[in-house]
Amino acid sequence: MSQGVPADGGPTDFDIPNPYVLLRRAGLRPKKGLGQHFLVERAHLARIVEAADIGADDTVLEIGPGLGVLTGALASLAARVVAVEIDGALAEIIEETLGDRPNLEVIVADILERPAADFAGFAPDSVGARMASPEARRVEPDSEGARESSPKSWQVVPEFKIVANLPFYITSAVLRHVLEAPIKPSSAVVMVQREVADRMIAKPGRLSILGVAVQFYARPTRICIVPAGAFVPAPAVDSAVVRLDVHPCPPIPVRDEAVFFRVVRAGFGQKRKQLRNSIAAGLDITPADSASALDSAGIDPRRRAETLALAEWAALTKALEGVGFGLET
Ligand code: SAM
């Protein structure tokens, strides 16, 4: 089923077996409830692997390896690959086909069960030691207003990378799980529904809670669109591959992430309303108090949530904190 990419001897230069043949041999069928749509086009496989930019020292966590089509390619580039698959029957197929790779560990588990860094073997202590060592790569804040150094709850491990063709039913949960965790990968290349990708990369004017959350933690870049026909069985909609470069520290000054996101959720709670009203309703304060906080943050109270840039959400949070409106933790 390889298509469109000439043989080059690279990590994705292999024939992709028909998933139905592999599954039938094991007496299985794709489980829709687990989002099992298997990638069968080598061109897109190659784009994902290329976008992941795997180095020989990297540990890659693959979420939902399925029949292992990406797994083998990743294992030929990385120091280690940890593949977490919820379906034990598929994990057995990977063991049969890729079991000879000494740098591959397949774990049968729900990815949401434990922090991603735990699965990849980056326990808090080992990361702390690595960050403190003189060899540790120094990461500097990349934009104005960011903190001097990463806070304890925000540690990015340069050699920890995530690659996943995500099951649609838990896309947002997995993104939150990976990005909100204290120990973060330096990058994640994820395949998501095309419409979700659009929301992840949206600019002010079209932002949603998902866009604000993703961009608070990472810089998203859309790599390519993947048509539904590139999967077996084909899903109902097209997908897109997005690369997330995780910020080395918060890109905007935020005292408390939980409070920041409470303000953001309040703003988007009644999306069609002016911010003056949605903030008031979401935080249980008067529209007059809401308008005065918006004013002091330099934001026109008649604007709508989707138009605010991240720095404006931070300024609004600060203004609300300043007057103690509904934000006690
Ligand atoms: N990586 C394969 C590919 O590209 O062909 C399969 C991708 S398929 C869209 C999603 C995979 O995630 C399935 O193999 C499914 O069983 C697995 N999966 C679903 N929910 C999961 C969870 N909570 N934790 C880990 N894996 C999960």
Residues whose N, C-alpha, C, O or C-beta is under 5 A from the ligand:
A	BS01	SAM	L34 G35 Q36 H37 F38 L39 I63 G64 P65 G66 L67 V69 V84 E85 I86 D87 A109 D110 I111 N165 L166 P167
